[in-house]
Amino acid sequence: MTNRLEGKIAIITGGGAMGGAQASIFAAEGAAVCVADVNGGAAKIVSDRITAAGGKGLPFELDVRSAEGWAAAVNATEKAFDNVTILCNNAGANFRVGFDEQTEEQWHTIMEIGLTGAFLGIKAVVPSMRRAGGGVILNMGSLASIRPGGGSPAYAAQKMGMVGLTRAAAVSYAKDGIRSVIISPGHVDTPFIRGNNPHSPNTWETSIDNPENYERRRNSTPLGRLQTPEDIAHAFMFAATDDAAMITGSMITVDGGSAL
Ligand SMILES: NC(=O)c1ccc[n+]([C@@H]2O[C@H](COP(=O)([O-])OP(=O)(O)OC[C@H]3O[C@@H](n4cnc5c(N)ncnc54)[C@H](O)[C@@H]3O)[C@@H](O)[C@H]2O)c1
């Protein structure tokens, strides 16, 4: 490792899942990381792994839908380390049904965790980033940020909404030295498309435990394999460094060509 994030301080939501790879890679590159997740146990496992490897980790149980929760997370991070300079908005939800089947409750859950959560996160960290003299906001997109298709309408709106949120933050905060980038994966092998949890339920039809579904996703990826959380984390890493100093408001796709 080359200490490319030495002195940086990150809050990473969804840190107990795909964001855990970002947390580990950022910490190995010298960043101090608040691993935030509504699943406090999962956040602690990732944070403990960072600490055991000699890095700086802080687990934090955070429901991204709560402005008070965000204020407490920023406060705890500043107390443990210093002003926040990187925010990774990963937390997301999906209910994989079409327009006719999607309920208002599902709509609200998807929008509130994915979009409102990211909005609140940006509002909570920007004052800290200003005190630090700048920062980087990294938002999690999706293929649905490019071509939403006919699946879950709330997921389409949430992930398209992330494009707008990323650009709005880029324009609003450029004067403060704060950049904002959206990173859009294709199919990443995580519980989001494999397991069956309350924020992202899967059936045999939608889970990649089903070999047919796995192959369908693999065959739609020109580079021939699903992505790993590390594939995605490396792009977050690049976007967080000064190598990306003039990149803002942009989307980086990490999808093996799936969106082409
Ligand atoms: N896995 C994929 O194929 C894929 C592809 C493209 C984009 N994404 C996006 O990546 C992001 C992360 O996905 P993942 O694969 O890690 O999903 P996951 O379902 O495996 O994990 C989601 C994480 O978010 C946490 N979370 C859920 N609700 C929360 C809340 N209210 N507050 C805080 N944390 C909460 C969960 O506890 C979990 O740790 C999501 O935004 C998802 O839309 C995933």
The ligand as an ORCA input file, in Angstrom:
! r2SCAN-3c Opt
* xyz 0 1
  N     -24.995     -5.824     -5.132
  C     -25.229     -5.320     -6.324
  O     -25.308     -6.044     -7.330
  C     -25.395     -3.843     -6.511
  C     -25.297     -3.330     -7.803
  C     -25.420     -1.963     -8.005
  C     -25.622     -1.135     -6.926
  N     -25.737     -1.652     -5.676
  C     -25.934     -0.722     -4.594
  O     -24.867     -0.839     -3.672
  C     -25.295     -0.416     -2.382
  C     -24.871     -1.426     -1.352
  O     -25.352     -2.657     -1.767
  P     -24.881     -4.033     -1.129
  O     -24.693     -4.944     -2.269
  O     -23.800     -3.821     -0.131
  O     -26.253     -4.380     -0.402
  P     -26.555     -5.274      0.901
  O     -28.016     -5.480      0.919
  O     -25.653     -6.459      0.900
  O     -26.107     -4.293      2.048
  C     -26.739     -3.085      2.301
  C     -26.184     -2.547      3.591
  O     -26.883     -1.365      3.900
  C     -27.307     -1.459      5.256
  N     -28.527     -0.698      5.456
  C     -29.802     -1.028      5.100
  N     -30.658     -0.092      5.519
  C     -29.927      0.856      6.140
  C     -30.238      2.081      6.803
  N     -31.519      2.507      6.896
  N     -29.234      2.800      7.344
  C     -27.963      2.374      7.261
  N     -27.585      1.233      6.656
  C     -28.571      0.479      6.101
  C     -27.515     -2.933      5.522
  O     -27.465     -3.244      6.889
  C     -26.356     -3.533      4.742
  O     -25.174     -3.609      5.501
  C     -26.784     -0.182     -2.509
  O     -27.020      1.195     -2.678
  C     -27.181     -0.921     -3.779
  O     -28.296     -0.344     -4.395
  C     -25.620     -2.985     -5.452
*
